């Protein structure tokens, strides 16, 4: 049963990633009105929302764009920062959506931030705890149970991440519509691009839930 779930999730993950890359490549060919770049979109969106003190930086890599609440920066990959296309605009606006969430103390963001220290600790040791727990489950079942609790934290983090990402995209699309950038047939591509990106978080959450169920099955069958 686990292998069926694992293979199914692996295939779904591959398809979602391939779809995301395809959408991003396709919409990167659609220019923004006036040739507005991703960095310009980010600055204007933050300004319109009244969010101050957020730096916009250019970083290396592809699909490495993210908002860092620790140093209050919106970090855009080079293609997004300098890109004057719908993909760049949508991604830049999405990351600024996270900055707006942080500034407005959006509840799921506060919950996810509270989980970060525990998840960081868990991610460093959970694999070893689960391995030892499986090997010693007949003698010390508590070790396996501790590993399951640690893994459950990462699963909870994945679940909490979903509304955070969806809301960031909602804010991005609303601003793009209001700003006038999503016009002349560009609104639907922007929505499509962000929807494709959201699916990656859905697959990650489902994968984490499936793996957690697998460990619970091992614990119940071998205890």
N, C-alpha and C positions, 0 to 999 in steps of 0.2 A: 504493500500500500504506500509506504514511504517513497519508494522509487517512482511509482506512478505520479505521486504529488510532486516530487523533486523534478522529474523530467518535464511535467506539465508546466511548472513554474519557470524552469529554465527556458523552455520554448517561448512562453509568454513574455519573459524578460527580453529575449533576443528580438522578438517581433516588435515589442514596444520601443526598444532602443533603435531598431532599424527604421521604424515609422517616424520616430523623433528626428533622426538624422535626415531622413528623406524630406520631411516637412520643413526643417530648418534650411536645408539646401535649396528647396524650391522657393521658399518665401524670401530667401536672401537675394533673389533676383528681382524682387519687387521693390522699387525705390520708394522712400518716404517722400511726402510732399515737400518740395523745397530742398531736398537732399539733407534733411536734418539727421545728424549722427546720433548714435546711441548715447554718447556722453552728454549731448545737448538735451536729449529726452530726459535723462536722469536729473540733470540740473533743473530743468523746467518743472518736472513733476514734484521734486522736493520743494522747490520754491512755491508752487501753487498750493501745496499742502501745508506750507508754513513750517516745514521741518528744517531746523538750523543745525549747524555743526557737523554735518555728515560730509565726509570727504569722498570723492569719486576717483578711484584709481584704476589704472590699466595694468592687467596682469597677463602672464603668459598662459598658454594652454587653450584647449577647446572645450566648451561647456563647463568651464571652471568658474563661471560667474556666481557670485554669492554676496550676501550682506553679512558683515561681521559685527555683531552687537558689542563685542568687547572693546574694539577701537572705533566703533561707529563709522565704518567705511562701506561703501558700495563698490565692490571689486568686479570690474568688467573685463572679460577676455579681450584681447586686442581686436578681434574681428567685430565684437559687439561695440566696444568703445569707439572705434573709428568707422564702423559700418553705417551707411546711410540707406538702410533697407528695413523691411518690416520685421524680419527676424531680430535684428539688432534692437529696434525700437521696442518690440514686445518683451524681449529678455531684460533690457535695461529698465523698463517700466515695472516688470515683475519684481526685480531685485529692490527697486525703490519702494515697492509695495511692502516689503519686509521692513524697510526703514520707517515707513509710516506706521506700521503695526507696532513697532518698538516705541515710537514717539507717543503713540496713543494708548500704550499699555494694553494692547489686545490680549484678552485672557488666555487663549491657547498658546500664544507666544510666551507669556509669563510662565505657564505650566511647563512648556518645553524647555525653557531656560533653566527652570528649577531642576529638571531631570538631567541636565547636561553633566554635572559633576559625577552623579551616580552612574550614568551610562558610560562615561569615560573610564571610570574605575572598573566597571563591569566588563567592558570590551577588552581590557588588558588581561584579565584572568579567567574569563568565562570558559574559553576553550579548554584550558587546562583543568579547571574544576570539573567540567562535564566529562572529560576523558578519565580522570581519576575516579569520578563518581560511577561511571559505567563499569570500570574494572573492579571496583570494590563495592558494588551495589548490594551484594549478598551479605557483606560484613558491616559496611558503614553506609546505609542507604541515605543518611542525612547529607552526605557529600553531594550525591546526585541531586537531591532536593535543593540544596543550596545553589548548585549550578543552574537548575531550572528557574529559580527565583531571579538569579542574575540575568539570565537570558530573557526572562519576562520583562525586565526593565527596558531592554533594547526593543522588544516588541511593542511595549507601551509607547516608547519614544516614536516608533514608526507610525503608530496609529494617531498620536497627537499631531504629528507632522502633517497629516493629510489636510485637516481644516486650515492649518497655517498656510500651506501652499495654495490651496484653492482660494482662500481669501485674498492672498497676495495677487493672484491672477485676476480676481474680480476687481480689485482696486485698480490694477494696471489697465484693464480694458475700459473701465468707467472713465479713467483719466484720459486715455487715448481718444475715446469718443468725444469727450468734453473739449479736449485740446485742439481737435480738428486734424490730428495726425492720421486718424483712422478714417479716411475718406477716400472717395474715388475707387471703391472696390478693395480697399486695404483692411477694412474692419474684420471681415470674415477670415482672411489669412492670419491676422494677429490672434484672433480667437482660436483658430485651428492650431497654431503653433503652441500656444500656452496649454491648450487641452492635451496635446500630444506629450508635453512635458509633465503634466499632472499624472498621466497614466504611469509614469516611471515610479512615482511615489506609491501609487495604488499597488503595483506589482511588488514593490519592496515590502509593503505592509503585509500583503497576503503571503509572501514568502516567509516572513518572520513568524507569522501566525502558524503556518504549516509546519515549520521547523519546531516551534514550541510544542505543538500537538505531538509531533514525533517523539520528542524527549519525554513528554508525559506518558506516552504509550510504552516506551522502554522502561520507565520507572514503575509503572503499574504491572507490567508483564514479568519483570525480573525481581521485583522486590521480594 
